[in-house]
């Protein structure tokens, strides 16, 4: 697939490789938290180009009410034991597993990839509640490559929590309104990890953008059973359900 992304001057000539994991943690209500580390992956532009060409991207259609619509992004999923499309992704997964295994209690084993071609591509509000994520605390680690796009988070209106400040208090709202919405502009090697009860008590989304926006690839690392796959797809490249 022919897509390109403007490379940062700070990234020119860098060999793609993750750095040490030392994120900043933001604690949310109800046992949820997020870790954020800017520029965790060096050489993000080169890795973006390699994945854009190598990954067997798949367009999906989905039933919505009384009609079938296009999923507004391209997808590919690599299940447990599958060869990833680039060895750097395996290094990233292993590095994250090494850092979080004591807290998570297991390793990251799957990789879901999304290609947002421009500002019209998006993902609606959701939590990764298919499989164990709907009933257990878990983690989802997301590596962003390419154009920066906002990842927004809000408490679920059916029981999610509000943001806790550093003193242990809570922000105004608590009902999933704008006062409780978090926004992170992620791209170019940035890492965000959603942990604890985040998938059950909070929702996240990548909204559409009306301004000209370049392509972005999102790589999501998950432990076993957090998101179910379509068993009819090949093990090495299953379609990722949103």
C-alpha positions as CSV (number, residue, x, y, z in Angstrom):
1,X,0.0,0.0,0.0
2,X,1.4,3.4,-1.0
3,X,1.0,5.9,1.9
4,X,3.7,8.2,3.2
5,X,4.2,10.2,6.4
6,X,6.3,13.2,7.0
7,X,9.4,12.3,9.0
8,X,10.5,14.4,12.0
9,X,13.9,16.0,11.7
10,X,14.6,14.4,15.1
11,X,13.9,10.9,13.6
12,X,16.0,11.1,10.4
13,X,18.5,8.3,10.2
14,X,17.3,6.5,13.4
15,X,17.1,2.8,13.3
16,X,13.6,1.7,14.6
17,X,14.0,0.5,18.2
18,X,12.1,1.0,21.5
19,X,13.8,2.8,24.3
20,X,13.6,2.0,28.1
21,X,10.1,2.1,29.4
22,X,9.6,5.0,31.9
23,X,6.1,6.4,31.4
24,X,4.2,8.9,33.4
25,X,1.2,7.3,35.1
26,X,-2.2,9.0,35.4
27,X,-4.5,7.4,37.9
28,X,-8.2,7.4,37.2
29,X,-11.1,6.4,39.3
30,X,-12.3,2.8,40.0
31,X,-8.9,1.3,39.7
32,X,-8.2,2.5,36.1
33,X,-5.0,4.1,35.0
34,X,-3.0,5.1,31.9
35,X,0.7,5.3,31.3
36,X,2.0,7.7,28.6
37,X,5.6,8.0,27.2
38,X,6.3,10.3,24.3
39,X,8.8,9.2,21.7
40,X,9.3,5.8,23.1
41,X,10.2,4.3,19.7
42,X,13.1,5.8,17.7
43,X,12.9,5.5,13.9
44,X,9.1,5.6,13.9
45,X,8.9,7.0,10.4
46,X,10.9,4.1,8.9
47,X,8.8,1.5,10.8
48,X,5.6,3.2,9.5
49,X,6.8,2.8,5.9
50,X,7.7,-0.8,6.4
51,X,4.4,-1.7,8.0
52,X,2.4,0.2,5.4
53,X,3.9,-1.9,2.7
54,X,4.2,-5.3,4.4
55,X,1.0,-5.7,6.4
56,X,-1.9,-7.4,4.5
57,X,-4.4,-4.6,5.4
58,X,-8.0,-5.6,5.2
59,X,-11.1,-3.4,4.7
60,X,-14.2,-4.6,6.6
61,X,-17.9,-3.9,6.4
62,X,-20.1,-4.2,9.4
63,X,-23.9,-4.3,10.0
64,X,-25.1,-1.1,11.7
65,X,-28.8,-1.1,12.5
66,X,-30.6,-1.6,9.1
67,X,-27.6,-1.2,6.8
68,X,-24.1,-2.4,6.2
69,X,-21.3,0.2,6.4
70,X,-17.6,0.4,5.7
71,X,-15.3,0.2,8.8
72,X,-13.5,3.6,8.7
73,X,-9.9,2.2,8.9
74,X,-7.9,-0.7,7.6
75,X,-7.2,-3.6,10.0
76,X,-5.0,-6.6,10.6
77,X,-4.6,-8.9,13.6
78,X,-1.7,-11.2,14.6
79,X,-2.8,-13.8,17.1
80,X,-0.7,-15.6,19.7
81,X,2.2,-17.4,18.1
82,X,1.9,-15.6,14.8
83,X,5.0,-14.1,13.1
84,X,4.7,-10.3,13.3
85,X,5.2,-8.3,10.1
86,X,8.4,-6.7,11.4
87,X,10.9,-7.8,14.0
88,X,10.8,-4.4,15.6
89,X,7.2,-5.1,16.7
90,X,8.4,-8.3,18.4
91,X,11.1,-6.3,20.2
92,X,8.5,-3.8,21.3
93,X,6.1,-6.5,22.6
94,X,8.9,-8.2,24.5
95,X,10.2,-5.0,26.0
96,X,6.7,-4.1,27.2
97,X,6.2,-7.6,28.6
98,X,9.4,-7.3,30.5
99,X,8.4,-4.0,32.0
100,X,4.8,-4.8,32.9
101,X,4.8,-8.6,33.5
102,X,5.1,-8.2,37.3
103,X,2.1,-5.9,37.4
104,X,0.1,-7.7,34.7
105,X,0.9,-11.2,35.7
106,X,1.4,-12.4,32.1
107,X,2.9,-11.3,28.8
108,X,1.5,-9.4,25.8
109,X,1.0,-12.0,23.1
110,X,-1.2,-10.5,20.3
111,X,-0.8,-7.5,18.1
112,X,-3.7,-5.6,16.4
113,X,-2.9,-3.1,13.7
114,X,-5.1,-0.2,12.5
115,X,-4.3,2.1,9.5
116,X,-6.0,5.5,9.7
117,X,-5.5,6.7,6.1
118,X,-6.6,10.3,6.7
119,X,-8.9,12.4,8.9
120,X,-12.0,10.6,7.7
121,X,-10.8,7.3,9.3
122,X,-11.7,6.9,13.0
123,X,-12.9,4.6,15.7
124,X,-16.0,5.2,17.8
125,X,-16.2,5.2,21.6
126,X,-15.6,1.8,23.0
127,X,-13.7,-0.4,25.5
128,X,-11.9,-3.6,24.7
129,X,-14.6,-5.7,26.5
130,X,-14.7,-8.7,24.2
131,X,-13.2,-11.6,26.1
132,X,-11.5,-11.1,29.5
133,X,-11.4,-7.3,29.3
134,X,-15.1,-7.2,30.0
135,X,-14.8,-8.8,33.5
136,X,-11.1,-8.6,34.6
137,X,-8.5,-5.9,35.0
138,X,-6.0,-6.1,32.2
139,X,-3.7,-3.9,30.0
140,X,-3.7,-2.7,26.4
141,X,-0.5,-1.1,25.2
142,X,-0.8,1.1,22.1
143,X,2.2,2.3,19.9
144,X,1.4,5.2,17.5
145,X,3.3,5.7,14.2
146,X,2.9,8.5,11.7
147,X,0.6,11.5,11.9
148,X,-0.4,12.5,15.4
149,X,-4.1,11.9,16.1
150,X,-6.1,12.5,19.3
151,X,-6.9,9.5,21.5
152,X,-9.7,10.6,23.8
153,X,-10.9,8.8,26.9
154,X,-14.0,9.3,29.1
155,X,-15.8,7.5,31.9
156,X,-18.5,5.1,30.9
157,X,-21.9,6.6,31.5
158,X,-23.1,3.3,33.0
159,X,-20.7,3.2,35.9
160,X,-17.3,4.6,34.9
161,X,-15.4,7.0,37.1
162,X,-14.1,10.5,37.0
163,X,-10.5,11.6,36.9
164,X,-8.5,11.7,40.1
165,X,-6.1,14.6,40.6
166,X,-2.7,14.2,42.3
167,X,-4.2,14.9,45.7
168,X,-6.7,12.0,45.4
169,X,-9.7,14.3,44.7
170,X,-11.9,14.0,41.6
171,X,-12.6,16.4,38.8
172,X,-16.0,17.9,38.2
173,X,-18.6,15.8,36.5
174,X,-18.2,12.0,36.8
175,X,-20.9,11.2,34.3
176,X,-18.8,11.0,31.2
177,X,-19.2,14.6,30.2
178,X,-16.6,17.0,28.8
179,X,-15.3,17.8,32.3
180,X,-14.1,14.2,32.6
181,X,-12.7,13.7,29.0
182,X,-9.0,13.2,28.6
183,X,-7.3,13.9,25.3
184,X,-3.8,12.8,24.2
185,X,-2.4,13.7,20.8
186,X,-0.4,10.6,20.0
187,X,2.0,9.9,17.1
188,X,5.6,9.4,16.0
189,X,6.6,6.6,18.4
190,X,4.4,7.6,21.3
191,X,3.2,4.9,23.8
192,X,0.1,4.8,25.8
193,X,-0.9,1.9,28.1
194,X,-4.4,1.6,29.5
195,X,-4.5,-0.6,32.6
196,X,-6.5,-1.7,35.6
197,X,-10.2,-1.5,35.1
198,X,-9.8,1.0,32.2
199,X,-11.5,-1.2,29.5
200,X,-14.5,-1.8,31.7
201,X,-15.0,1.6,33.3
202,X,-13.7,4.0,30.6
203,X,-14.2,4.3,26.9
204,X,-11.7,5.6,24.3
205,X,-12.0,6.8,20.7
206,X,-10.1,8.3,17.8
207,X,-12.4,11.0,16.4
208,X,-12.7,12.1,12.8
209,X,-10.8,15.2,11.8
210,X,-12.0,17.9,9.4
211,X,-8.5,19.3,8.8
212,X,-6.0,17.7,6.4
213,X,-4.5,14.8,8.3
214,X,-1.8,12.3,7.2
215,X,-1.9,8.6,7.8
216,X,-1.4,6.9,11.2
217,X,-0.8,3.3,12.2
218,X,-1.8,2.1,15.7
219,X,-0.3,-1.1,17.1
220,X,-2.2,-2.6,20.0
221,X,-0.5,-5.2,22.2
222,X,-2.7,-7.3,24.4
223,X,-2.4,-10.4,26.7
224,X,-4.2,-13.6,25.9
225,X,-8.0,-13.6,25.7
226,X,-8.6,-9.8,26.0
227,X,-10.0,-9.6,22.6
228,X,-11.6,-12.4,20.6
229,X,-10.7,-13.0,17.0
230,X,-12.7,-14.4,14.1
231,X,-11.8,-18.1,14.0
232,X,-12.4,-18.2,10.2
233,X,-9.4,-15.9,9.6
234,X,-5.8,-17.3,9.3
235,X,-3.9,-17.4,12.5
236,X,-1.1,-15.3,11.1
237,X,-3.2,-12.3,10.1
238,X,-6.7,-12.3,11.5
239,X,-9.1,-9.4,11.0
240,X,-9.3,-7.2,14.0
241,X,-12.8,-6.5,15.4
242,X,-13.4,-3.0,16.6
